[in-house]
């Protein structure tokens, strides 16, 4: 019997945002104070009003790949879907394939007129190894053109369009490698950033490439062992760890923008001594009882029930305040999940 007691709630489908608000910083911001349990609300455009000079925001500069491919099996014409996860060798990708029972080693998959992939082997009950190639042109260019943004299935059944190429990418995106956006950063605009800097709020960046496993439910089936968030890759930074220490010495707060930043920073704090810029992997599973070493506050979106992301938030703010905050958001018309509103946990 697992000791985990994950927070759950009923999320009506019509509360799941299907598109972001424009401008992005028009999204609403729920405010939750851990010291006294007070809950309030504002908008992201007014985020600076709740921060202080000397506070340090840390954001994720990962860039989302156009990772979803809809295609057919060359010989049969059967429809398939592929989500690329990790390039193991040049043009050879570990992928999630659906429906996986149709994928057989040696078969060729067609994605449009010129892009193809050969099935090399099945890696697990969910994953398959594919080698992509082009009938003409550069295969990497074609993959970026043909692939769509991997918006979650609760947004328009996961079918991304041209708008999502902008909407599902943060303004800070630099380091390509994620198959999901660090969604708390989607609310930031150049206007908001300039306002924060003018108030004396610092902005620093880490890189953690967001994987697919952390968005799945905690359990495969009720009664099973809980599913951990899976391995994700991040770049180690001594400079960021020193910046955290300096911020706190000077009386400022370290504010993580998104649960991906929390996972990266808490992982860094537990592997001090690595070389600057080294790409490391983390299996850190943050749940109630976790001792936070690297962050003081968190900006995050509203998460799906019984997920590892929500369990991380529960670890930071406790179940009572988490429940009160989500009850407030549901009662006051907040928009949920990736394209929805967010919250500042102080």
C-alpha positions, 0 to 999 in steps of 0.5 A, a space after each residue: 500500500 502506497 503512503 502517498 496521498 495525492 490531492 484530487 478534485 473534480 475538473 469540469 471539461 469546460 474549465 480547461 482552457 483551449 486557447 491562451 488569452 491575448 495578451 498572455 499576461 492578461 491571464 488571472 493570477 491567484 495569490 496564496 500565502 503560506 504564512 497565514 492561508 490568505 487567498 486573493 487574486 490579480 492578473 499576471 500583468 500586475 505580478 510586479 506588485 507582489 514582488 520586491 526589489 531583490 527578489 529573484 525569478 528563475 525561469 526555464 529557457 527550454 524550447 519545445 520541439 514540434 514533436 507530434 507527427 500524424 502519418 500512415 503505414 506505407 504498405 497498409 495506409 493505416 493511421 498512426 501517431 508519433 511523439 518524438 522524445 529523445 534523439 539517441 543518434 543522428 535522425 534516430 529517435 525514441 518515440 511514443 507510438 500510437 497505436 503501438 500494436 501497429 508498429 513492427 520492425 522494418 515497416 516504413 511510416 509516411 509523414 507527408 510527401 517527403 518525410 519517412 521513418 523506419 521502425 527499428 525496434 519496440 523499446 517498451 509497452 509505450 515506446 519505439 525506436 524510429 529512424 527518420 529519413 527524407 525522400 528529398 531535402 534535409 530531414 531535420 528541416 522537414 521534421 520541423 515543418 511537418 511536426 506539430 506542437 505537442 499540445 496536451 490531449 485535453 487541448 483540442 484532442 492534442 491537435 496543434 495548429 499554426 497558432 500553437 507554434 507561438 502560443 505553446 512556446 515561451 518568450 524565453 525559449 532558447 535550448 531545444 529539447 522539450 516535448 511539453 512547454 514550461 507553461 507557467 512561463 507562457 504568461 510572460 510578455 516583454 512588457 511584463 519583463 521590463 516592468 519586473 526589471 524596473 522594480 529591481 526583480 532579477 531574472 535568471 534562466 536554467 534549462 530542463 527539457 520537459 519530458 512526457 512522463 510527468 504529465 501522466 496520472 500517478 497510477 497506471 491502475 488503482 492499487 499499483 505502485 505509483 508512477 514516478 515522474 520519469 527521467 528529465 535532463 537539465 544543465 547544471 549551473 554553479 552560477 545559479 546556485 551562487 545566485 540563490 545564495 546571494 539573493 537570500 543573503 541580501 534578503 530576497 526571495 528565490 521564486 521558481 517559475 514553474 514546477 520544471 524549474 523547481 525540479 531542476 533547482 532541487 536536483 542541482 542542490 543535491 548534486 553540488 560539485 558538477 561541472 558548469 553546463 554539464 547535462 545531467 539527468 534527474 529522477 527526483 520525485 518531489 512529494 509531501 515531506 520533501 525539504 525544499 533547499 533551493 526555492 522560496 516561492 513558486 509561480 505555477 499553473 493549475 494542474 490535473 488531478 493526481 499528477 506528479 506536478 500537483 503532488 509537487 505543489 502539494 509538497 510546497 503549500 500543504 494539502 489544506 491551502 492547496 485545497 482552499 486555493 483550487 476550491 477558490 479557483 473553481 468557484 471564481 471562474 479561473 481557467 485551468 491547465 496549460 493555456 489557463 491561469 496561474 498562481 503565485 505561492 508565497 
